[in-house]
Every structure is written in structure tokens, then in C-alpha cells.
Amino acid sequence: MNVRYFIAVYLLIVGFSALLPVHTQAQDKQEQMLEHILDTIRKGDIPAAEARTDSALAVYHNFDKAHLAQLHTLRALLHDFAGNQTEVRKHFRLAIELSPDIKLSSLYFSPKLRSIFDEERRKYDSNGTSVKRNELIEPEIRYVPVKDGRVDASLRSLLVPGWGQFYKKQKNRGYFFSAATGFLLASATYSLVRERSARNDYLAETNLKQIDERYDTYNRYYRLRRNLFLASGVLWSLGFLDALITPEPFLENGKVALHLRPEATPQSVTFILKARW
């Protein structure tokens, strides 16, 4: 078997293996963010803790529900330091809605805060709402769980290149993978036809002076066909991995979007630029 096929198989194995620690790495980052916030609270740097918590809540889609609930409990704690009891109750309600079994640590939360938290938990009814509808006075934040479409998208890209990207509303990527893979497959098919024709010409050739020339033509199309099919398989696999790994973008009408987000720390202020296409 040609060494290029071994390389292609190796790349696929590495790609699938790389998926295994993704969830663990994401959880580690979430834990680190929570620990950074707790560290600033322990140091008494409340403004920095507020800035970090608000920055984390601004990108809530990067957190799972359990860690997001913990962020809301910490934001409630910080609001308690400022004496804003309305916000304390609001963030407690959001935490309970995200994770009904969440518990507060007595190390950071006073008996008074735990009592308020327990009161909000008791309001949590069987329908999964932490406040009665007639008690709503002002608009409330609500988190709507959205199904992760990456698995369905990857299955589609496994069947048809680019289909998964279109499913995730990533039109530019969808056009790229479908057009590029289609072009490579069409070129490989054309090379296969020419290869077979050249092979027949080579086998039928009786003129000794033309045999080498016929063989070179056949060998050229043979190598071209193999390389094109190999490139098609690699690109098809990359489209599958892209559909499986990359999250669905928060875009309108599938347009290219640039996001500039500040992130404050006690030592510095940084800006993170993200591009989605």
C-alpha cells in the first residue's frame, strides 16, 4: 500500500483522537475562570471580580449549565456586597433554573444569603420556573437551552461534503467544502477515465518506439488519479471534522461577523478579536 494512504489514515486517526480531550479542556477552562473570580474575591478586589464575572456572563455560550449557574451565584454574592438585593434574587433564580440541585458554599455565602437562596429555591415550581408569572414586574433574563447541532452536522458532512456546514448556517464554509471536494472528485474521475484509456493504448501498442511513451502517459494519469482521490478524501474528512468540532456561529443571515471583546484583569485589559465565517 502506498505511503500516502498510511499518512491519510494517520491524519484521520489523529483528528478523531484530538476530539477526545476537547470536553475536558473546556471544563478545565471553565473551572479556571471560576477560580480566578474566587481568587479576586478572596483578595477583596470586588471591582475586578465584578469585571471578570460580567465578562464571563457576556460569553455564556462558552459555559455548560452547571458552571454558568455557579457564575450567577458568584454574581449574586457580588451584588450582595453592593447591597443590591433585587439583583441578588434575580441571579439566584437564574442559577436555580440552570441547575436546580446547585448548592452554596458556606465558605463564601453567609447564612443570610443561603436563606435567600433557599427561599428562591422553594419558589421553584414543578414547571421549572423560579418565579410566578404574576410576580414578574420587569423583563427577566431567560436561558433557552439549544441543542448542539454539531453531531447532526457532522453526519451530514460525512454523507455530502459541505452539507453539515450549510446545516449550521455556515454558508461560506459550505460552499468551500462542497465546491472544492466536488472539483477534486470530478478531476479524479476524469483522470480515471483518461488513465484507463491510456492503459488500453499502452497494452495495445506494438510499436517498440511508442511503448515507453504510452507507458509514461498511462503512469502520469495513474499517479494523478491517485493523488486527486487522496486529496478528495482528506478534504472530505476535514469537512467532517470541521462540522463536528466548530460550534454553530451566532450570525444573522449567515454573514461574516467580527467581534471585539474586552477582558479585564487586575494587571491589564486585553481585547479579543473573533472572526466567524
Sequence and secondary structure as in RCSB ss.txt:
>XXXX:A:sequence
MNVRYFIAVYLLIVGFSALLPVHTQAQDKQEQMLEHILDTIRKGDIPAAEARTDSALAVYHNFDKAHLAQLHTLR
ALLHDFAGNQTEVRKHFRLAIELSPDIKLSSLYFSPKLRSIFDEERRKYDSNGTSVKRNELIEPEIRYVPVKDGR
VDASLRSLLVPGWGQFYKKQKNRGYFFSAATGFLLASATYSLVRERSARNDYLAETNLKQIDERYDTYNRYYRLR
RNLFLASGVLWSLGFLDALITPEPFLENGKVALHLRPEATPQSVTFILKARW
>XXXX:A:secstr
  HHHHHHHHHHHHHHHHHTTHHHHHHHHHHHHHHHHHHHHHTT HHHHHHHHHHHHHTGGGS HHHHHHHHHHH
HHHHHHTT HHHHHHHHHHHHHH TT    TTTS HHHHHHHHHHHHH  TTS SS GGG  S           H
HHHHHHHHHSTTHHHHHTT HHHHHHHHHHHHHHHHHHHHHHHHHHHHHHHHHH   HHHHHHHHHHHHHHHHHH
HHHHHHHHHHHHHHHHHHHHS     STT  EEEEEEEE SS EEEEEEEE 
